[in-house]
Amino acid sequence: MENKRVNIQYSVNVGEIPGVVSVFLEDISTYISAAWSDEFSVTDSVIDSISQENYTKAIEGIKKIRTQLASIDYRLEDSMSILAGYQNYLLNKDSNMSPPQTVVPPEQPDFEQLQEQLEAIKGARAAAEKEQDE
C-alpha cells in the first residue's frame, strides 16, 4: 500500500466533535504507552543495534520511529485544527451581529530546529560519556 497522506472529510453532529477529538487523543495515548512502556521502548532495539555496530539496522529503526512520531504529530495537528474550528463555531454561533472571531492555533514547531537541537544534545551526551570513559 502506498504511504501517502491525504485529507479526508466526514460529517458529525456538532456536539460529537469533542468526543471525536478525544478518541483521536486516546489512540495517540495508547500508542505512546505501548511504544515507550517500562518493559520495552521502541528505542531499545535501535540502541541494541548500535551497541552491536549494526548501524544499518539502527538507521532503519530510527527512520521507523520518526515515521511513527510524524503520524502522531499529524493526528495532534488534526485534533488541534478540529478543536479550533469548534471553538470558533461556539464563539460565533450566537452572535450574528458581530464579526467572526478567528481562533489561531499555536505556531507549529520548526522540526529542522528541533532536529538540530537533538543532534547537539546527542553530541554533548557522547562527549560526556567519552569523558567518563577516560
Rosetta blueprint (number, residue, H / E / L):
1 M L
2 E L
3 N L
4 K L
5 R L
6 V L
7 N L
8 I L
9 Q L
10 Y L
11 S L
12 V L
13 N L
14 V H
15 G H
16 E H
17 I H
18 P H
19 G H
20 V H
21 V H
22 S H
23 V H
24 F H
25 L H
26 E H
27 D H
28 I H
29 S H
30 T H
31 Y H
32 I H
33 S H
34 A H
35 A H
36 W E
37 S L
38 D L
39 E L
40 F L
41 S E
42 V H
43 T H
44 D H
45 S H
46 V H
47 I H
48 D H
49 S H
50 I H
51 S H
52 Q L
53 E L
54 N L
55 Y H
56 T H
57 K H
58 A H
59 I H
60 E H
61 G H
62 I H
63 K H
64 K H
65 I H
66 R H
67 T H
68 Q H
69 L H
70 A H
71 S H
72 I H
73 D H
74 Y H
75 R H
76 L H
77 E H
78 D H
79 S H
80 M H
81 S H
82 I H
83 L H
84 A H
85 G H
86 Y H
87 Q H
88 N H
89 Y H
90 L H
91 L H
92 N H
93 K L
94 D L
95 S L
96 N L
97 M L
98 S L
99 P L
100 P L
101 Q L
102 T L
103 V L
104 V L
105 P L
106 P L
107 E L
108 Q L
109 P L
110 D L
111 F H
112 E H
113 Q H
114 L H
115 Q H
116 E H
117 Q H
118 L H
119 E H
120 A H
121 I H
122 K H
123 G H
124 A H
125 R H
126 A H
127 A H
128 A H
129 E H
130 K H
131 E H
132 Q H
133 D H
134 E L
